[in-house]
Each structure stands twice: as structure tokens, then as C-alpha cells.
Amino acid sequence: MTMKAAIFAWMEFVARTGLGVLFTYSAWGKIADPGIFANAVMRYELLPECMVGMFALTLPMVELLAGLALVFTKWMREAALLVSAMLAMFIAALAWAILRGLEIDCGCFGVPSIGGRAELIVAAVRDVALLIPSAWLIFRRNAWLASGLCTRRVGNVA
């Protein structure tokens, strides 16, 4: 393995593990008390009230699935695509709340916080920063597929 390949493999490991642990941790807080998370979702005023409960139960499960898939499966690209889509949704919701001047808790990790515009801005910037490694993982060459399992030899050419 070349030095460049080793560096990229290490970067992939850090991105996968970091995002996976973060999304798993975030999901866990929301799963532990879905009522608090549903209340945070409702304050964004983006969904009809009848959909908030289902969203508050479903999103943490998707976060958990994506986080675990990033760390423990060969489906890195698919999991990173799902994480990127969620981050884009979070960024849009946070931008909506900031532009409307809402003074709310971001609901990011399922635990109540002080809320407010500053928290929403920090959360939006954080999510934009997290989108960078997530998007990189989507376009990163999948090491599992490149390990020789999907290559074939033609003739005597090695």
C-alpha cells in the first residue's frame, strides 16, 4: 500500500467512525425520549402537527441505521448518501428557523438545551462542516470493491 493510499484509508476510517458515532449518539438521545424530540420538531413549524409524531419516531431510527452502517458495514457510500441527505435537511430546517427569527432549541441530540438564534447558527455551521466528510465518503473509492474481489485477470497479465 502506498503512502497516499494509507493516508486516504486513515481519512476514510476517521470520517466513517466520526460520522457514524455522532449519528448513533444523536439517534440514541432522540430514541430515549421521543416526546422531547417531537416537541423540538414541532417548534420548527415545518410539518403539519399530525406528522410530527411519526417524524420524531422515524428520523432517529434512520440516523441510527445510517450511523451503524457507516461504521460496521461495507455500504459506506449508501450510508454516507443517507447522512448527507439528512444533513442537507437539517441545514435547510435550521436556516428556515434562523431566517424566521425563531428562538428554539435545535433538537439536534434529543436533549433540551438553552436554544436561541446563536445555537441554531452554531448547529447550521456544524452541519455544513459535517457535510464535507460525508460527501467525500460518497465519492471515495470503495476500498472493499477495490480489494481485488471485483477485478478479473485477462490472459497472463497480472
N, C-alpha and C positions, 0 to 999 in steps of 0.2 A: 504494500500500500504506500503510495506516495505521501509526502508531507501535506500536500494540498488536499488529497483525499481524506487524510486523517483529520485535518482541521475541519473540513466540511462535515465529516462524520460526528465529530465532537459538537459542532454547532447544531447539527440536527438533533443530537441527544439532548442538549441543553434546551432547545426550543420545544421539542416534544414533551420533555419531562416538565419544564416550567409551565407551559400552557396546560398540559394535562392535569398537573397538581392544582393549578389555580382554578380551572373549571370544575374539577372534582370538589375542591374545598367550597367554591361558590355554591355549587348544587347542594352540598350537604347542609349548609345553613338554611337554604330555602326549603329543603325537604323536611328538616327538623321542625319548622313552624310555618306551614303554608299560609296560615292566616296573616301573619306579619307581611309576608311577601305579596299576598293578594292585595292587602291594604296599600302597599307601596305602588303596585301596578295601577291600582285604581286612581291614585293621585296624579298619575301622568295624564289622565283624561284622554287616552288614545283608543281604548277599547270600549265597546258597549258593556255595561255593567254585567249583563248575562254571560259574557265571555271571559270575564276576569278570573273567575274561579278555575275554569278549565285551563286557561293560560298559565295560571300560577301553579297548577299541578303538573302540567306538561313540560314547561320550559326547564325546570330543574332536572327532570329525568333526561331530557335531551342534552343538557350540559354535562350531566354525569356520564352518559353514554359516550359523548364526544371526548371528554377528559380521559376516561379509561381507555378508549380506543386509541387515542394518541400515544399513550404510554405503553400499552400492552399488546397491541395488535399490529399486523402488517398493513392495515388500512390507513396509513398515515395521511395520504392525500385526501381521502374521503373525510376523515375526521377533521383535518385542517380546513377543508372547504366548509364543513358544518360550523366549525369555530369561527371562521371568517364571516360567514353569513350572520351568525349570532352577534358578533362584534359590530358588524355594519348596522344591524337592527338596534343594538344598544346605543351606538353613536347617534343614530337618527332620533331615537327617543330622547336621549339626553339633550341633543341640540334643540329639539322641539320644546322641552321643558325650559331650557335656558332662554330661548327666544320669547317664550310666553311669560317669562319672569316668575315661574313657579318656584316657590321656596319649599322644596320637598326633599325627602330622603331618597337617595338614588335607588335603594333596594338591591344594590349590587351583590351583597354577600348574605342576604337574608336576615341580617340583624339590624335593628333600628340604630340610626345614627342621628347626629345633630341636624343633618340636612342643610339646605340652603344652596344658593347660587354657586358659592365657591366649591362646595362638594361636587356639584353637578359638573362644573368646569374641570375639576381635577379628574373625575371619573371619565369624562369625554376624552381628555388628553391621554389618560392611561389606556383607554380602549383603542385609540388611534395608534399608540405605541405598540400595543399588543397585536394589532393588525399586521404589522410589518413581519414579525417572525411567522405568524400564521400563514400569510400569503407566500412567504418564502418556502414554507414546507409544501405548499401546493405545487410549486414549480420545481422543487428539489427533485433530482433524480432519485427514484425509489431504490435504495440500496438492496432491498430484498429481491427485486426483479433483476437488478444488475449483477447479482451474485453468481451468475452462470446458470441458473435454473432455466432461464428463458433463452439462452443462446444455443445455437446449434453449429456444429462444425461442418464445413463443406470440404470434402476431399481430405488431403493431408495438411491443410492449413490450420495452424493452431490458433 
